[in-house]
Amino acid sequence: MNDLRFTEFVAFLNSRLSQPLPGQPAQFQMAPLSRRQPSRASTEAKDCREAGVLALFYPDQDDRPHLMLTRRPEAMNKHAGQVAFPGGRRESGESLEETALRETEEEVLVAASQIDVLGELTSLYIPPSNFCVHPFVGAISHTPDLSVRTEEVADIFGVPPVHLTDPAMRASKPMELGGITRDIPHFMLQGHVVWGATAMMMAELAAVLNPLVLEWESLV
């Protein structure tokens, strides 16, 4: 996997995303027990606000694939300091894919015209905020400027895809949410704790990547 060049990785990923998705079973691997309810997590028949987010892959200076993640500013009213994919609320008249691309351009200054959308992951409902989140997967052919800081982004960093599939990068710890202490699964990536809806979407992305890792390793 460490020898996989970016164009080869994108080709593998594009092929996998055209097949049936792992779906909720994969997402639930990184969800609290209270969230592991298929009907509750589904966006079907929900009167919800809609959001589009983008899991964006890019090549580093050595042409190795990395996944872009952002950290929200500590001063934000909601999701302060949390790690997330670029994305946000759908605006009137735009598709959810357009939302994800627009928000990515606004947050990390990567032009929508430079992004190749490879596919879509399983949407999920977030009860506390009443959002139906629709995650897309995309790729750009250049290394972006990770020093960019915007109103909604305090930090940008990248992680190799193999970190998403590595069990050593997953853990669980007690966290107080809504006045109740719960055991929260999370990824530990580049010193950042990634939990909640982002971790659930990342878990499905990891399940998509797993066959890619196995197939690539059989070829090298």
BAGUDO-890920 format. One line per field, with one value per residue (C-alpha): residue number from 1; residue in one letter; x, y, z. Coordinates in steps of 0.05 Angstrom, whole numbers, padded with zeros to 5 digits. Layout:
BEGIN
resi <- [NUM; ...]
resn <- [A; ...]
px <- [X; ...]
py <- [Y; ...]
pz <- [Z; ...]
END
This chain:
BEGIN
resi <- [1; 2; 3; 4; 5; 6; 7; 8; 9; 10; 11; 12; 13; 14; 15; 16; 17; 18; 19; 20; 21; 22; 23; 24; 25; 26; 27; 28; 29; 30; 31; 32; 33; 34; 35; 36; 37; 38; 39; 40; 41; 42; 43; 44; 45; 46; 47; 48; 49; 50; 51; 52; 53; 54; 55; 56; 57; 58; 59; 60; 61; 62; 63; 64; 65; 66; 67; 68; 69; 70; 71; 72; 73; 74; 75; 76; 77; 78; 79; 80; 81; 82; 83; 84; 85; 86; 87; 88; 89; 90; 91; 92; 93; 94; 95; 96; 97; 98; 99; 100; 101; 102; 103; 104; 105; 106; 107; 108; 109; 110; 111; 112; 113; 114; 115; 116; 117; 118; 119; 120; 121; 122; 123; 124; 125; 126; 127; 128; 129; 130; 131; 132; 133; 134; 135; 136; 137; 138; 139; 140; 141; 142; 143; 144; 145; 146; 147; 148; 149; 150; 151; 152; 153; 154; 155; 156; 157; 158; 159; 160; 161; 162; 163; 164; 165; 166; 167; 168; 169; 170; 171; 172; 173; 174; 175; 176; 177; 178; 179; 180; 181; 182; 183; 184; 185; 186; 187; 188; 189; 190; 191; 192; 193; 194; 195; 196; 197; 198; 199; 200; 201; 202; 203; 204; 205; 206; 207; 208; 209; 210; 211; 212; 213; 214; 215; 216; 217; 218; 219; 220]
resn <- [M; N; D; L; R; F; T; E; F; V; A; F; L; N; S; R; L; S; Q; P; L; P; G; Q; P; A; Q; F; Q; M; A; P; L; S; R; R; Q; P; S; R; A; S; T; E; A; K; D; C; R; E; A; G; V; L; A; L; F; Y; P; D; Q; D; D; R; P; H; L; M; L; T; R; R; P; E; A; M; N; K; H; A; G; Q; V; A; F; P; G; G; R; R; E; S; G; E; S; L; E; E; T; A; L; R; E; T; E; E; E; V; L; V; A; A; S; Q; I; D; V; L; G; E; L; T; S; L; Y; I; P; P; S; N; F; C; V; H; P; F; V; G; A; I; S; H; T; P; D; L; S; V; R; T; E; E; V; A; D; I; F; G; V; P; P; V; H; L; T; D; P; A; M; R; A; S; K; P; M; E; L; G; G; I; T; R; D; I; P; H; F; M; L; Q; G; H; V; V; W; G; A; T; A; M; M; M; A; E; L; A; A; V; L; N; P; L; V; L; E; W; E; S; L; V]
px <- [00000; 00057; 00083; 00016; 00020; -00036; -00065; -00067; -00101; -00154; -00168; -00178; -00222; -00264; -00277; -00297; -00345; -00382; -00399; -00450; -00428; -00412; -00466; -00490; -00455; -00389; -00410; -00435; -00365; -00347; -00414; -00436; -00483; -00541; -00530; -00528; -00601; -00611; -00678; -00653; -00588; -00622; -00640; -00703; -00768; -00731; -00754; -00683; -00635; -00588; -00513; -00459; -00388; -00327; -00274; -00219; -00157; -00094; -00022; 00033; 00101; 00121; 00058; 00028; -00047; -00071; -00141; -00153; -00183; -00198; -00202; -00255; -00236; -00244; -00287; -00342; -00411; -00420; -00370; -00314; -00246; -00273; -00241; -00285; -00290; -00300; -00374; -00436; -00510; -00544; -00566; -00629; -00624; -00561; -00550; -00518; -00455; -00453; -00459; -00400; -00357; -00377; -00364; -00296; -00276; -00298; -00265; -00199; -00194; -00191; -00229; -00290; -00267; -00204; -00241; -00259; -00319; -00309; -00372; -00416; -00418; -00480; -00518; -00531; -00578; -00550; -00605; -00575; -00570; -00626; -00580; -00581; -00508; -00490; -00415; -00380; -00311; -00266; -00194; -00149; -00085; -00041; -00017; -00060; -00037; -00047; -00028; -00095; -00137; -00208; -00266; -00287; -00218; -00165; -00121; -00115; -00077; -00073; -00071; -00049; -00108; -00074; -00085; -00160; -00156; -00105; -00139; -00084; -00113; -00180; -00198; -00255; -00261; -00315; -00342; -00398; -00451; -00517; -00502; -00492; -00425; -00419; -00365; -00346; -00307; -00257; -00198; -00132; -00100; -00039; -00052; -00125; -00186; -00237; -00306; -00380; -00409; -00341; -00314; -00376; -00366; -00292; -00307; -00347; -00292; -00243; -00287; -00287; -00211; -00199; -00207; -00162; -00107; -00113; -00115; -00056; -00014; -00027; 00004; 00068]
py <- [00000; 00048; 00040; 00056; 00117; 00167; 00154; 00079; 00092; 00136; 00083; 00030; 00076; 00097; 00024; 00007; 00065; 00040; -00024; -00034; 00005; -00025; 00020; 00025; -00038; -00005; 00063; 00031; 00004; 00075; 00096; 00097; 00041; 00089; 00108; 00036; 00036; 00029; 00066; 00123; 00132; 00128; 00192; 00160; 00197; 00248; 00320; 00345; 00399; 00373; 00379; 00356; 00339; 00316; 00264; 00293; 00255; 00287; 00267; 00288; 00311; 00237; 00222; 00182; 00188; 00227; 00243; 00316; 00332; 00398; 00420; 00471; 00533; 00530; 00593; 00563; 00557; 00486; 00430; 00473; 00441; 00379; 00344; 00341; 00335; 00400; 00412; 00447; 00462; 00457; 00522; 00532; 00510; 00468; 00393; 00360; 00347; 00421; 00436; 00392; 00424; 00495; 00486; 00453; 00513; 00561; 00525; 00499; 00542; 00483; 00503; 00460; 00457; 00421; 00365; 00299; 00270; 00194; 00173; 00178; 00143; 00125; 00185; 00188; 00225; 00264; 00270; 00326; 00375; 00346; 00342; 00291; 00288; 00264; 00247; 00249; 00224; 00265; 00273; 00328; 00318; 00366; 00376; 00431; 00486; 00458; 00524; 00555; 00582; 00607; 00626; 00553; 00520; 00526; 00471; 00425; 00360; 00296; 00223; 00163; 00117; 00058; 00094; 00088; 00013; 00003; -00025; 00009; 00076; 00060; 00066; 00082; 00128; 00156; 00224; 00266; 00281; 00315; 00305; 00230; 00194; 00147; 00102; 00136; 00100; 00145; 00147; 00174; 00208; 00253; 00268; 00286; 00249; 00239; 00218; 00226; 00230; 00241; 00177; 00139; 00163; 00149; 00078; 00065; 00096; 00049; -00011; 00013; 00017; -00051; -00091; -00041; -00053; -00128; -00127; -00080; -00121; -00183; -00148; -00122]
pz <- [00000; 00016; -00056; -00088; -00134; -00134; -00203; -00188; -00122; -00154; -00207; -00153; -00111; -00171; -00187; -00116; -00110; -00171; -00133; -00076; -00014; 00054; 00083; 00155; 00181; 00166; 00194; 00258; 00273; 00295; 00325; 00398; 00416; 00419; 00345; 00319; 00299; 00224; 00221; 00265; 00226; 00158; 00121; 00093; 00111; 00154; 00156; 00162; 00139; 00085; 00081; 00032; 00052; 00013; 00029; -00015; -00035; -00061; -00078; -00031; -00055; -00066; -00105; -00048; -00034; 00026; 00053; 00071; 00139; 00172; 00245; 00264; 00303; 00379; 00377; 00334; 00366; 00340; 00330; 00360; 00351; 00318; 00258; 00197; 00122; 00085; 00076; 00099; 00090; 00023; -00008; -00048; -00120; -00115; -00115; -00056; -00097; -00114; -00040; -00023; -00078; -00061; 00013; -00001; -00044; 00010; 00067; 00040; -00024; -00072; -00135; -00150; -00223; -00201; -00164; -00196; -00159; -00156; -00121; -00060; 00007; 00048; 00075; 00149; 00196; 00256; 00308; 00353; 00295; 00252; 00192; 00136; 00114; 00044; 00036; -00031; -00049; -00094; -00118; -00143; -00182; -00143; -00072; -00041; 00005; 00075; 00107; 00086; 00144; 00135; 00180; 00189; 00186; 00240; 00211; 00151; 00151; 00110; 00128; 00086; 00068; 00103; 00170; 00160; 00154; 00210; 00274; 00315; 00294; 00327; 00400; 00447; 00507; 00554; 00533; 00562; 00510; 00529; 00602; 00593; 00593; 00534; 00506; 00441; 00386; 00350; 00302; 00328; 00267; 00268; 00341; 00329; 00357; 00301; 00326; 00312; 00243; 00211; 00242; 00218; 00147; 00152; 00174; 00112; 00069; 00104; 00087; 00014; 00016; 00049; -00016; -00050; 00001; -00006; -00082; -00087; -00038; -00080; -00141; -00110]
END
